[in-house]
């Protein structure tokens, strides 16, 4: 009986250790804010070029939202998007939208460097 309990306890501890390691390897998604102009690049594909960092992100609507609801309306507008990166390895990285703040009806002209 004691031997059986020892094996069960060892198995439970090993399982807990695996669960702890896998939980530690998952990094929580960090919320970022991007300010730029929404551009339609394809059929329900929208990108946002960050004016501050010169980065581009593919915008993914929030779950249960239709891209044409907000993104189509905001195409050509200056907005601030808050969200989380869902696929940083993609080109451009994918940004899951949590919130869109409308800033201006038109996009500012590019600044010559």
ZATI-494181 format. One record per residue (C-alpha): residue number from 0; residue in three letters; x, y negated, z. Coordinates in pm, 1 decimal, padded with zeros to 6 digits. Last residue first. Example, Ala and Ser with C-alpha at 12.3 -4.5 7.8 and 13.67 -1.06 7.14 Angstrom:
@n=1 | res=Ser | x=01367.0 | y=00106.0 | z=00714.0;
@n=0 | res=Ala | x=01230.0 | y=00450.0 | z=00780.0;
END
This chain:
@n=112 | res=Unk | x=01305.3 | y=-06244.3 | z=-04431.2;
@n=111 | res=Unk | x=00985.3 | y=-06351.4 | z=-04603.5;
@n=110 | res=Unk | x=00683.0 | y=-06336.6 | z=-04375.8;
@n=109 | res=Unk | x=00390.4 | y=-06141.5 | z=-04514.8;
@n=108 | res=Unk | x=00069.8 | y=-06346.4 | z=-04550.7;
@n=107 | res=Unk | x=-00165.6 | y=-06312.2 | z=-04255.8;
@n=106 | res=Unk | x=-00445.4 | y=-06057.8 | z=-04282.6;
@n=105 | res=Unk | x=-00799.5 | y=-06182.5 | z=-04309.4;
@n=104 | res=Unk | x=-01108.9 | y=-06174.7 | z=-04088.6;
@n=103 | res=Unk | x=-00909.8 | y=-06212.2 | z=-03768.5;
@n=102 | res=Unk | x=-00862.1 | y=-06045.8 | z=-03428.6;
@n=101 | res=Unk | x=-01110.3 | y=-05754.9 | z=-03408.7;
@n=100 | res=Unk | x=-01024.1 | y=-05528.4 | z=-03115.7;
@n=99 | res=Unk | x=-01026.5 | y=-05155.6 | z=-03191.4;
@n=98 | res=Unk | x=-01032.9 | y=-04901.8 | z=-02907.8;
@n=97 | res=Unk | x=-00938.1 | y=-04538.8 | z=-02841.3;
@n=96 | res=Unk | x=-00802.8 | y=-04466.2 | z=-03187.5;
@n=95 | res=Unk | x=-00592.2 | y=-04153.8 | z=-03238.2;
@n=94 | res=Unk | x=-00264.4 | y=-04266.6 | z=-03402.2;
@n=93 | res=Unk | x=-00098.3 | y=-04038.3 | z=-03654.8;
@n=92 | res=Unk | x=00268.3 | y=-04091.4 | z=-03741.1;
@n=91 | res=Unk | x=00332.4 | y=-04190.4 | z=-04105.3;
@n=90 | res=Unk | x=00481.4 | y=-03949.9 | z=-04197.5;
@n=89 | res=Unk | x=00388.6 | y=-03682.8 | z=-03946.0;
@n=88 | res=Unk | x=00629.6 | y=-03596.1 | z=-03663.4;
@n=87 | res=Unk | x=00452.8 | y=-03822.9 | z=-03412.0;
@n=86 | res=Unk | x=00131.1 | y=-03628.4 | z=-03445.2;
@n=85 | res=Unk | x=-00136.2 | y=-03725.5 | z=-03193.8;
@n=84 | res=Unk | x=-00003.6 | y=-04064.9 | z=-03087.5;
@n=83 | res=Unk | x=-00247.3 | y=-04226.2 | z=-02847.6;
@n=82 | res=Unk | x=-00471.9 | y=-04527.6 | z=-02886.9;
@n=81 | res=Unk | x=-00517.4 | y=-04901.2 | z=-02870.4;
@n=80 | res=Unk | x=-00567.5 | y=-05086.1 | z=-03199.4;
@n=79 | res=Unk | x=-00537.7 | y=-05463.3 | z=-03230.7;
@n=78 | res=Unk | x=-00691.1 | y=-05594.6 | z=-03551.4;
@n=77 | res=Unk | x=-00623.4 | y=-05817.5 | z=-03854.5;
@n=76 | res=Unk | x=-00883.2 | y=-05739.0 | z=-04118.7;
@n=75 | res=Unk | x=-00831.2 | y=-05600.8 | z=-04470.2;
@n=74 | res=Unk | x=-01014.1 | y=-05276.3 | z=-04394.2;
@n=73 | res=Unk | x=-01202.6 | y=-05339.6 | z=-04067.6;
@n=72 | res=Unk | x=-01546.7 | y=-05235.9 | z=-04197.6;
@n=71 | res=Unk | x=-01402.3 | y=-04918.8 | z=-04351.1;
@n=70 | res=Unk | x=-01228.9 | y=-04841.8 | z=-04022.5;
@n=69 | res=Unk | x=-01529.9 | y=-04891.3 | z=-03801.7;
@n=68 | res=Unk | x=-01815.3 | y=-04675.0 | z=-03932.4;
@n=67 | res=Unk | x=-01630.9 | y=-04532.2 | z=-04236.0;
@n=66 | res=Unk | x=-01406.4 | y=-04329.7 | z=-04009.9;
@n=65 | res=Unk | x=-01703.0 | y=-04144.7 | z=-03857.8;
@n=64 | res=Unk | x=-01679.9 | y=-04100.4 | z=-03483.4;
@n=63 | res=Unk | x=-01733.2 | y=-03771.9 | z=-03293.7;
@n=62 | res=Unk | x=-01369.9 | y=-03766.9 | z=-03176.2;
@n=61 | res=Unk | x=-01201.5 | y=-04109.5 | z=-03201.9;
@n=60 | res=Unk | x=-01098.5 | y=-04209.3 | z=-03549.5;
@n=59 | res=Unk | x=-00753.0 | y=-04121.7 | z=-03679.8;
@n=58 | res=Unk | x=-00540.3 | y=-04410.2 | z=-03803.3;
@n=57 | res=Unk | x=-00222.4 | y=-04336.0 | z=-03995.0;
@n=56 | res=Unk | x=00051.1 | y=-04548.7 | z=-03841.3;
@n=55 | res=Unk | x=00309.5 | y=-04785.1 | z=-03993.9;
@n=54 | res=Unk | x=00596.8 | y=-04945.2 | z=-03806.5;
@n=53 | res=Unk | x=00729.5 | y=-05298.2 | z=-03870.7;
@n=52 | res=Unk | x=00770.5 | y=-05354.1 | z=-03494.8;
@n=51 | res=Unk | x=00562.1 | y=-05665.8 | z=-03437.4;
@n=50 | res=Unk | x=00332.1 | y=-05663.2 | z=-03739.8;
@n=49 | res=Unk | x=00239.5 | y=-05297.6 | z=-03693.7;
@n=48 | res=Unk | x=00120.1 | y=-05157.9 | z=-04025.0;
@n=47 | res=Unk | x=-00215.9 | y=-04983.7 | z=-03989.8;
@n=46 | res=Unk | x=-00323.5 | y=-04698.9 | z=-04211.6;
@n=45 | res=Unk | x=-00661.6 | y=-04567.6 | z=-04324.6;
@n=44 | res=Unk | x=-00758.2 | y=-04247.7 | z=-04503.8;
@n=43 | res=Unk | x=-01133.5 | y=-04210.2 | z=-04566.8;
@n=42 | res=Unk | x=-01067.3 | y=-04134.7 | z=-04937.1;
@n=41 | res=Unk | x=-00729.8 | y=-04297.4 | z=-04988.6;
@n=40 | res=Unk | x=-00495.1 | y=-04573.6 | z=-04876.3;
@n=39 | res=Unk | x=-00742.5 | y=-04802.5 | z=-04699.6;
@n=38 | res=Unk | x=-00552.3 | y=-05075.1 | z=-04514.5;
@n=37 | res=Unk | x=-00603.9 | y=-05203.1 | z=-04160.1;
@n=36 | res=Unk | x=-00389.5 | y=-05504.6 | z=-04079.4;
@n=35 | res=Unk | x=-00169.2 | y=-05532.5 | z=-03772.8;
@n=34 | res=Unk | x=-00139.9 | y=-05521.0 | z=-03396.8;
@n=33 | res=Unk | x=-00055.2 | y=-05186.3 | z=-03236.1;
@n=32 | res=Unk | x=-00118.1 | y=-05092.7 | z=-02876.0;
@n=31 | res=Unk | x=00010.1 | y=-04766.9 | z=-02726.2;
@n=30 | res=Unk | x=-00138.8 | y=-04514.9 | z=-02485.4;
@n=29 | res=Unk | x=00105.2 | y=-04242.3 | z=-02385.6;
@n=28 | res=Unk | x=00008.6 | y=-03882.8 | z=-02441.1;
@n=27 | res=Unk | x=00108.5 | y=-03659.9 | z=-02151.3;
@n=26 | res=Unk | x=00415.9 | y=-03448.2 | z=-02207.6;
@n=25 | res=Unk | x=00360.4 | y=-03076.1 | z=-02209.8;
@n=24 | res=Unk | x=00676.5 | y=-02894.7 | z=-02103.5;
@n=23 | res=Unk | x=00589.4 | y=-02932.8 | z=-01734.4;
@n=22 | res=Unk | x=00255.2 | y=-02755.4 | z=-01781.8;
@n=21 | res=Unk | x=00430.8 | y=-02467.9 | z=-01957.6;
@n=20 | res=Unk | x=00681.5 | y=-02436.4 | z=-01675.1;
@n=19 | res=Unk | x=00411.8 | y=-02441.0 | z=-01406.4;
@n=18 | res=Unk | x=00203.9 | y=-02179.4 | z=-01586.4;
@n=17 | res=Unk | x=00507.7 | y=-01955.1 | z=-01627.3;
@n=16 | res=Unk | x=00590.4 | y=-01992.5 | z=-01258.2;
@n=15 | res=Unk | x=00231.9 | y=-01917.9 | z=-01156.4;
@n=14 | res=Unk | x=00239.9 | y=-01601.9 | z=-01366.8;
@n=13 | res=Unk | x=00569.3 | y=-01495.4 | z=-01207.6;
@n=12 | res=Unk | x=00428.5 | y=-01562.8 | z=-00860.7;
@n=11 | res=Unk | x=00116.5 | y=-01357.7 | z=-00933.2;
@n=10 | res=Unk | x=00320.4 | y=-01071.0 | z=-01069.2;
@n=9 | res=Unk | x=00549.8 | y=-01072.5 | z=-00764.2;
@n=8 | res=Unk | x=00247.4 | y=-01076.1 | z=-00531.7;
@n=7 | res=Unk | x=00085.8 | y=-00785.9 | z=-00717.3;
@n=6 | res=Unk | x=00410.9 | y=-00589.0 | z=-00711.3;
@n=5 | res=Unk | x=00458.7 | y=-00653.8 | z=-00339.4;
@n=4 | res=Unk | x=00094.3 | y=-00559.4 | z=-00264.4;
@n=3 | res=Unk | x=00144.1 | y=-00224.2 | z=-00438.0;
@n=2 | res=Unk | x=00460.5 | y=-00159.8 | z=-00235.8;
@n=1 | res=Unk | x=00280.1 | y=-00242.3 | z=00087.5;
@n=0 | res=Unk | x=00000.0 | y=00000.0 | z=00000.0;
END
